[in-house]
Amino acid sequence: MSDLWESNAVESGAAFQEEVSRIVESAETLIRDSLGATDVVLIPRGSSKHGDVHLLRQSAFSELEETATRFLDDYLIHRATGASVPIAKTMPHSVDQRQGRDQVICRILLDDDYGVCGSLAVRLPAGDAATGPSSARLDAISAMVSTMLKSVTTSFELEIELIAAQRRSARLEIQTRTDPLTGAQTLGAFEREVRKRLHDSAEACALILFEVENLRSINDLFGYQFGNTYLGLVAGALSAALPDTAIVGRLGGDQFGALVELPEHYNSYLGDVLSRCRDSILRSTATLGRPNLGRTSGGAAVYPNDAANYDTLFELAEGALFVSKRSARGLPTVFAPGIDPRPNPREITRSFKAALAANQIRPYFQPVYNLLTGECAGFEVLARWEDPERGVLMPDDFIPILNDPENAERLTQKLTGTALKALADLGPHRARNLTIAINVTSFDLMNREFAFELQSHLSEVEWLSWSQIIIEVTEKIMLGAAEGQVFRTLEELRRRGARVALDDFGTGYGGLRHLSGWPVDILKIDRHFIGRMLDSDIDRAIVESILHLSEHSDLTVIAEGIETPAQLRALQSMNCAKGQGHLFAAALPASGLADSLESIDFDALNSRDSW
C-alpha cells in the first residue's frame, strides 16, 4: 500500500512538472511573439509549502537564466528580511561584445495574494524596452502567467494533500484492523471478515479458537515484556501453521481465532490443522528457554455443518474450547452433537449476576478430618451454582466469570458471608473450634479493603474469630513480587489471626520458594499426587517429602482427594495430620453440616473391601 501512495505522488509530481513546463513554454512564446523579444526565460517557483520546483530545461543553463534565477533569489532573500525590494528591474545586456544595444527586463511574478510564482527575464532591443505598449503588454502577460502558475500549483498542493490524507486514512484503518502486539487482526476486524467470508461462500470452513494457558501466571513470573514476546511468537506460529487463506485474529488477552477453509472430506484434514498449530506453537515458544510455555487449548466448529451463522458457530467453538480446557492434556476438540451439556461461557456470563442475586450460587462445604482421631476439623468452602434448568454447575463450569475482577470479588463476598452464617447456625458449642477455608482470587487480595470486608462478616457473629479463618490461595496468586499488594493483604490477614493455606502445592510455578518468602501456614497436597502415590514411587516420594518438610517446620499439611481406604492407610502411616476427599464426604450444602460433624470410624472404613 505504501508503494501505491508513493507511485501516486510521483505521478502527480510528474503531471505538475509537465503542466508547469507547458505554461512556461506558452508564456515564453507569447512574449517573444507579441513583444519581439530576442530571448525570454521564465523561472517558475513552487509554493513555500512544498519547496521550490526545479524545472528541468532542455537547453543548457544560459546567461539569461542565470540572471532570472539570481533576481528571484535576491528578491526572496530581501523579502524574507523585510527589506524593500522592487518587483521589476531593467539592466543592459551585451550583444556581440557591445554594451547597450539590448536591455533585459527582470520581473517577479506575483499572484493576487502577493505569493511569489517565479521570475521572468525578457531581452528586448534597447529602443523597445521602455515603450509604453511593450511595458503594458508585459504587465498583462505577467499577470496572466502568475494566475496560471498559481492555479496549477494550488491544484498540485490539493492533490498531494489528498494523497497524504488517503495515506493517513489507510494507515489508521490498518491500525484499527491489526493488533499491534501480535500482528493478527483485532476482534472487530476478525469478526467482520469472518462474517463476510461465511456470507459470500457456501464452502465448508472451520472456526478455530485457541487459548494460551496460564498467561497471567507467566506475566507475573517473567514480566509483561516477556509475556508480550511470548504472545507474538504464539501468533506467528499460528499464522505459519495455517493456510495462506486463513483469517487469524486476536480475540482477547490470551485467546486467538482462525477461520480455515476445508476440503470436501475434512475430518482428518481439520485434525491435522489443529495438530500442526499446536506443534508449531510448542516449537516456536521453546526458543524462549522457559518451562511450561506453549501450552494451549483449542476448540473448533464447522460451517455450515454445525452452524449456518457466525454467532452460533462461535458459541459451538467456545463449547469445544471449554471441553479442551477441561481435559487433562488440553487436546484440541472439534465440536460434535452432545459433546458436552454444559453451557458455554457467554451464556454463563450473561446469567451470572441474576443467579447470584437469586441465591442460586451457594457455598458447599467439604469436611476436613483429623486423620489420627477421625474428628471433623473444619470445612473448605466450594462454590456450586444450582441452576433450575442446567442442574448443579461446578466451579470449572463458570471459571471464565472469575476473569472479571468485579464478578470474582462479588462471588467471594457472597460465598464468604453465606458460609459464615451457615457455620454460625451450628452454634458456638459445636462450631467454635471448626475452621472455615475460603478460596480467594488475586483480585480479592489486590483489594486493599479485603481484610476490612472480611472483618465485617465476622462481626455479624459474636463468637466467630479470625483464628477460625483459613485463606486458601494457589501458587499462581503468589507469583507477584513480595511486598506487593497481594503479599501485604496476606500479611494483614495473618496479623489478625487468620491462617494462609497454599492450595494444590507442587503443581504451580513457584515451588518451595514461596515457603520461605511468603506468609504460609498450611500446605495442601494436590489430589494428583494422592491419587498416584500408590502406583508411582516418585509421587509417593513427593508426598513423603512434603510431610517430612512439615515435621521440621511450623507448617500443617492437608491431603486432598482421598478416595480409597488404601490411600488413607498410606497417609496415616506417614503421619499426615489432616485430609479431605470423597472417601469421607463430598461437598455438602449447608443443610448437611450438622451430620458431617460426626467422627469418622476409620476401622469401619478400612474394613470395607468394596473400596
N, C-alpha and C positions, 0 to 999 in steps of 0.2 A: 504494500500500500504506500509506503514511503517513496518507493521508486516512481509510483504513478504520480504523486504530487510533485516530485522533482521534475518529472517529464513535462507535466502541465505548466509549471513555472518557466521552464526553459522554452517551451513552445510560445508562451505568452511574451517572454522577453524577445524572442526572435521576431515575432509578429510586430512588436512595438518598434524594434530597430528598423524593420522593413518600412513601417509606416512613416517613421521619422525621416528615413532616407528619401522616401517619396516626396515628403513635404519640402525637404531641403533642395532636392533636385528641381522640383517645380518652382520654388521661390527663386533659386539662382537663375533659372532660365527666364522667368518673368522679368526680373530686374535687368538682366543682360539685354533682353529684347526691348523693354519699354524705356530704359534709360540710356541704351547704347553703351553699357559698361564694358570696359576692356576685360575685367575679371570680377568674379563675385565669389565670396566664401561665406557660408552660414555655419556657425558652430552652435549646435543645439546643446542644451543643458538639461539633465534630468532633474526631477524635483528633489528638494533637500531631504525628503523622507526616505528616498531610496538611493541617494547619492548621484553623482554626475554620471551621465550616459556618455560613454566614449564611442563615438560613431566611427566605424572603420571606413575610411575613404579609399577609393580605388587608386587615386593618383598619389605620388609621393608628397610628403608634407612640404607645402610651398611656403614662400616668404609671406604671402598674404595670409595664409592660415596661421602662421606664427603670430602675425600682427593681430588677427582677430582673437586668437586664444589668449595672448598676453593682455589685450584690452579687457577681455572678460575676467581674467584672473585679477587684474588690478582693480576693476570695479568691485568685485566680490570682496576683496580684502579691505578696500576703503569703506565699503558699505558696512562690513562687519564691525569695523572700529568706530563707526558713527561719523566718519569724515564726509564732507560734502564732495560729491564727485559727479561730473556731467555724464549724461547717458549717450552723448554723441561727441565725436571728435574728428576734425579734418586734419590730415597731415600730408605732406608732399611724398611722392613716390618716384624713385628713379626709373628712367626708361632708357635703355641703351647707354648707361653710364652718364646720362644727363639729368640734372636735378630740375624739378619744377615743371616738367612737361605734363605729368599726370598727378592726380591727387587721390588719396584714399580716405573714404568716409567710413569711420567705425561707429557702430550704433549698438547699444544694448537693447535687446528685445524684452519688453515688459508686458505682462498681461494686465488685465483690468485691476487686479489686486496688487499690482507692483511686484509680482513674482518674476524672477529672472528666468526667461525661457532660452536665452542664448545670446550670441553676439553675431553681428553682421559686418562684414568688411567688403566695401564696394570700391573698385578702382575706376575712376572716371577721368576723361580728358580734363585738363585744368580749366578750360573755359566753361565746361558744362556743370562742374561740381557745385558751383554756388548759385546756379539759376533757381528761380522760384519754382517753376514747374517740376524740375528734377527733384528738388528737395521735398515738395509736396507729395509727388508720386512715391518717393522713397519712404516717407512717413506712413502713407496709406498701406503700402505693401508690407512694411514692418509690422504695423498693427494687425494686418490680416494674418501674417505668418505667426505672430505671437499667439493669436487666438487659436489657430490650428494646432500649434505645438502644445498649448495649454490643454486643449481638448483631448488630444491623443495621450498626453501624459496622465491626465486625470483618469481617462479610461483604463490605462495600464495599471495605475495605482489601485483602482477599484477591483480590477481583475486579480491582481496579486493579493489584495486583502481578502477577496472571496476564496481564493485558493488556500490562503492561510487559515481562514475560518473553517473551511471544509476539512483541512488537515487537523485542526484542533478538535473539531466535532468527531472525526473518525478516531482520534486518539482517546477522547473521552468515552466513546462507545466501546472501544476495546477495553478500557479500564473498568467500565461497568460490567462488561461481559466476562472478564478474566480475573480470577483470584490472584492477587499479586504475590502471594506466598508460594503457591504451587503451580501456577500457570494453567490450571484447569479452569473450566467455566464456573461462574458463580451459580448459586442455586437458581436465581431467577432466569439467567440465560440458559441454563441446562433444562429447566422445565419448559421454557418457551420452545427451544429447539426440539426437544423430545416430543412435545405435543404436536408440533408441525410435522415431524417425521412420521408419527403414527397416523396423523390425519391424511397425509399425502400418499402413504403407501400401505398396501394390504399385505405386504410381505411380513413373514414372521420375524419378530425382534425379541430380544431378552433384555429386560431391565434388571440390572445387577446392582446391588448395594453392598458396599464394603465398609466395615467399621474397624478402626485401628484400636486394638485392645490396650488398656492401661495408659492412654496418652497423658492423662492428668498426672499419674504417678511418675511417668517418665519426665514430664516437665518439672515436677517438684524435685526429682532426684538429680537430673542432669542440667536443668535450666531451660528457660524458654527458647533461647537461641538454638540450643541443641535440638529441642523439640520441633522448631521451625524447619531446621535442616532435615530432620527425620521425616516430617510430613512432605517436604519437597521430594525426597527420594521415593517415598511411597507413591506419590502422584506420577513421578517419572516412570517408575516401574510398572504401574498400571497401564499407562499410555503405551509403553514399549511392548507389553504383552498382548494388547488388544489390536484388532484390525485397524487399518488407517481410517476406515469409515465410521468407527465407533465415536460416540459422543461421550466425553468424560467431564464430569463436574465435581466440584467440592460442595457437598450439601450441608455441611456443618463443621464444627471444630474437628471431629475425628471421623467423619463419615464422607465417603465418596460414592458416586453413582456413575453408571455407564449404560448406554444403550448400544446393543450389539446386534447387527443383522445376522439372521440364522439361515442356514441352508434348508432344503426340503426335509431332510432327515436329520434333525438337530440334536437328538438326545445325547449321543456320545460327543458331538461337537461342543455342546454347551458345557458338558463336564470337563472337556479338555481345556476350554477357555478359562473356567474357574480355577482349574489346577495350575495353568500357566500363570495366571495372575498371582496366585498365592506363592508359587515358587519364585516368580520374578521379584516380588516384594521381599521375600526372605533373603534372596541372593544380594539384592541391592542394599538392604539395610545392614547386612553383615559387614559391609565395608566400614561401618561406623565403630566397630570394635567394642560394642557394649552388649551385655547379656539381655536375653528376653526381648529382643526387638523383632519387628516384622510379623508379629502375630496379629492376624486379622480374622474377623468373622465375615461370612458372605452369604447373601440370600438373593435368589433370582426368581422372577416370574416371567412368563412368556406371553407375548401379544401375537395374535388375538386369541390363542388357545385358552389362556387363563382369564384374561380380561380384555375388553374391547375399548377401554378408555384409560387415560393416564392415571386418574385418581385411584381407581380400583387396582390397576396394575401396581402402583406404588405401594398400596396397602398390603397387597399379597406378597410383594418382595420384602416389605418390612416384616411380615409374619415369618417368612422363611429366614430372614436375618435373625430374628428373635430365637428361632429354633437352633440356628447355628451357634449363637452365643451361649445357649444353654447346654450344648453338647460338650462333653469332656474335652474333645480335641479341637473344637471350634471349626469343624469341617464345613465348607460351603454347602448350602442347602438349596435345592430347587423346589419351588412350591409344587405341592400336589394336593388334591382334594383330601380333606381330613388329616392333613399333616400335623396340625396342632389346633385344638379347640380354643386356645386362649385368645383373647382379644389382642389386636395389635396396639403398639404404643400410642398411636394417635387417639384411638378410642379411649384408652386408659387415661390419658392426659385430660381429655375433654370432660370425663365424668368424675375425675378425682375430687375436685373441690366440693361438688354436690354430695359425693359419698362421705366425705369427711364431716360435712355439716349434718348429714343424716345419721351419724354414728355407725355407718356400715364398716368403717375401718377401725378395728378394735385391737386392744392388746391381748395376745395369748401368752400363756405362761408355761415355760418348760422348767420342771423342777430340777434343781441341782442337789445331789445327795452326797452325804459323807460316806465314802466307800469303806470306812472302817466300822462305823456304827449303824449305817443304814438310815440315819435321820435326815430329814429334809433340811437343807442349809439355806435354801433361798430359791429364787426364780430368775430366769432370763426372760425379758420381755421381747416378744416377737410380734410383728405386725401381721394381721390377717384381714383381708377385705372380704366381707360377707356380702357378695353381690346377689341380689334377688334373681337375676337371670343367669349369671355365669357360675354361681356357686362360690365356694371359698377360694380366693386368689392368694397365692403365696407371694412373699416379697419379691422373688425373682420375676414375677409377672408384672410388677409395676416399678421395677428399678429405674426405667427412664425418667420417671417423675422426680427421682431424687437428684437428677442433674440440674434441677432448678432450685436455687437457694431458698426461695420463698416456700415452695412446696415441701422441701426437705425439713426446714425448720418448723413449719406448721405441723407436719406429721409427728416430729419428735415431741413437740409440746403437747399435742393431743394424746399421744400414747402415754407419755410420762404422767400427765395429770390423771388420766383414767386408771393407769396401773397403780398409782399410789393410793387412789381411793379404794380400789379393789383390795389392796393389801390392808388398808385401814379397816375395811369391813370385817376382817378376820378377828379384830380386837387385839388389844395390847398383850394379853396373856399368851396368845398363840403366835403372834407375828412380830413381837418386839425384837426377837433375835434373828429374824429372817432377813436375808439380803435381797435386794432387787437390782438386777443388772439391766442397764439401759444402753442400747446400741445408739451411738451418735454418729453424725457425719462431720466432715470437715467444715461444712457451713455452720453447723451448730457451734463448733469450737472457735470459729472465726468471729462469732458474735460476742462482743465484749460484755453483753448483758446476760449471757447464758447462765452463769452461776447465780445471778440475782433472780432470774426467772425460775430456776430450779428451787431456790430458797423459797420463792413464793408458793410453789406447790407443796413443799414440805411444811410450811407454816399452817396449812389448812388442817393438818392433823397434829395435835399437840405432842403425841408420844413418838412420832417418827423422827429419826435422827439422821444426820449426814453419814454416820458410820454404817448405816444400812444400805447406802447407795454405792453401786459399782458402775463406773463409766466404762463401757466396752468400746474400744477403738481398734481399727485394723492397722497393720504396719504401713499401709498406703497413706493413712492420715498423718503418720509421723514422719513422712518424707521431707517435710519442710525444715527450715533452719531452726535449730534450737534457739530459744529465746524469742521466737516469733509468737504471733497471737495464739496459735494452737497450743504451743508449749505453755504460754502464760495462763491460758484458761485451765489447762490440766493441773498446773501447779496451784492455782486458786482453788480448784475443786478439792484437791488433796489437803490443802491447808484448812479447809472447812471440815474435813473428816471423811470425805469420800475416798474410795479406792479406784485405781485405774487398772483395767484388765486389757491385756494385749491379745486380741482375738485372732484365731487362725494362725497361731505362731508357727513360723517356719515356712510359710508359703509366700511371703512378700519379698520386698527388695532389701530391706534394711538389715534383717537378721539380728545377730547379737548386739550390734552397735546400739540399738535402742535401749537395751537393758542397762547400759552404763550411763547414757546421756539423757535419758528421758524419765519422767516420773511414771514408773510401772510397779504395780504391786502383785499382779496376778498374771500368769501365763495360761492361755487356753490352748491345749494341744489340738491341732486341727484333726477333724474326723478322718482325713485321708490317711494319716499315719496310724490312727487307731484301727481303721478298717483293714490295713495291710500288715500290721506288725506281727501277726501270727504266721504269715506266709513269707515275709521278707525280713531277712536278717538286718538289712540296712534300716528299714522303717522301725524295727524293734530297737535297734541301737539308738536311733534318733529319740524315741520316746524315753528310753533309759537315760540318755544324756540330759534331756530336759529335766527329768526328775532328779537326777544327780545334781544338776545345777541348783535346783530349788532347795536341796538339802543343805547347801553351803551358802545360802543367801536368805534373805527375808521374803522370797517370792513364794506365793501359793500357786499350785498347779491344779487346773481343772481339765479333765479329759472329756472331749466332745465326741458325740456319735457312737456311744457304746451300744452295740446291737446284740451281742451274744453273751451267754454266761462265760464262754471261754475268754473273751476279751476282758470281762470283769475280773475273772480269776487272775489273768496275767497282770492287770493293773494293780490288783490288791497285793500280788507278790512283789511288785516293785514299790510298794508303799505310796501309791498315788492317793492323795487325800480326798479328792472330790471328783465327781463325774456326772455326766448327764447323757441321755440318749433314749431311744425308743425301747430299750430293754426295760427301763423303769417306767417311763411315761412319755407320750408325745406331748406337744404343746397343747395346753388346755385353755378353754375360755375361763373367764373369771368365776363362773359357777362351779368349776371343778377344783378350785384352790383348796377348799377345806379337806376334801378327800385325799389330796396329794400330800397332806401333812403326816399321814400315817407312815411309820418307818418301814423300810424295805426289809423283807425277810430274805437275806442273801442265801441262806441254806436252802430255802424253797426254790429260789431261782436257779441255783447251781444243780439242783437235783432234777430239773426238767430237761430231759433228753431231747424233747421236741425242738428246743432252741438250737 
